Amino acid sequence: MGRVEALSAYRALLRATRKTFAGDSFMLTQSAAEIRRKFEENRQMTSEEDVQRHLEEAREASHFITNMIVQAKLNSRGGYEMKPGKEHAGATLEVPSEELLKKSV
C-alpha cells in the first residue's frame, strides 16, 4: 500500500511542477531533482505513521505548487507578467521584490 501511494504522490508532484514551471527548464530540472532527493531520502522508512506523514506532506506540496504558485515571465517591455489560472482563484497574490527577481535571473 505505501509503495503504490508513494509512487502516486511522486508522480503528482512531478505533474504539478511540470504544469507550474512549463517552459522554465531550470526550475523543471531543479524541482524534479529535489523531489527525487526527498523521496530517495525516505525510501527505507518503515514506520507506517512516518510513511503516512510524509505522503500527506507530498500531497500538500503538490496542492501548494499547483494552486499557490504562478510563475511570472519577463515580457518584451522589461516587466514581468503573470497569468493566474482558475486553480488560483481566491489566492492572495504576493509579488516578489525587484531585488529578489533580479537575483533569480
N, C-alpha and C positions, 0 to 999 in steps of 0.2 A: 504494500500500500504506500509506504513512504517514498519508495523509489519512483513509482508512477507519478505521485504528486509532485515530487521534486523535479522530474523532467517536465511536467506540465508548467510548473512555476518558472522554471528556467526558460522555457520557450516563450511564455507570456512576457517575461522581462525583455527578451530579445525582440519580440514583436513590438513592444511598447517603445523601445529605443529606436528601432528602425523607422517607425512612424514619426516619432517626435523629432528625430535628428536626420530625417531624409535629406540627402544632398550634402551633408556635412561629414565627409569621410573621417576627419579627425575624431569627432565625437562618437561616430559609429564604432570606430576601431577601439577607442578608449573605453567606452561603456561596455562593449562586448568583452573586452579583456577583464574589466573589473567584475562583471557578472560571473564570468568563468572562474576568476580567482576566488571570489566569495563562496561559490558552490564547491570548488575543489577543497577549500579550507575546511569545509564542514562535511566532506564526503564520508568520513569514518564515524560520524556521530551515531550513537546507538540509542540514546535515551529518547523514547517516544515523545516525551514532553519537550525536549530541546528541538527535536525534528519539527514538531508542530509549531513551535515558537518561531523557528527560522522560516518555515513555509509561510506563516502568516506575515512575517516581515517582508518576504519576497512578494506576496500578493499586494501588500500595502505600497511597496516600492513601485510595482507595476502600475497601480492605480495613480500614484503620485506623478510618475513620469508621463502617463497618458493624459491626465486631467489638470495638472498644475503647472506644466512647463510648456511654454510657447517659445520657439526659437525665433529671435529677431535676425533679419538678414539685412546686410548693407545694401542700400539702393544706389542708383546712379547719381543721386543728388548728394551723396555723402552722409545720409541719415540712415537710421535703422527703422525697419517696418516689420510689424508682426501681423499675422493673420490667424487669430484665435478661431478654433473650430467650435462646433456645437457642444463638444465634450468639455469645453472650458466655460460654459455658461454659468454665471453666478460666482465664478472665482474672482478673487481680489488680484488686481494687476499690480505687480511690483516691477518697476523698470530699474535695471542696474545703472549705476552711475557711469558717466562718460569715462572716468578713470578706470573702472573695472572693465568696461568694454574695450578700451584701448589695450589693456594688459592681455586680454584674451585673443587678440588678433595676431 
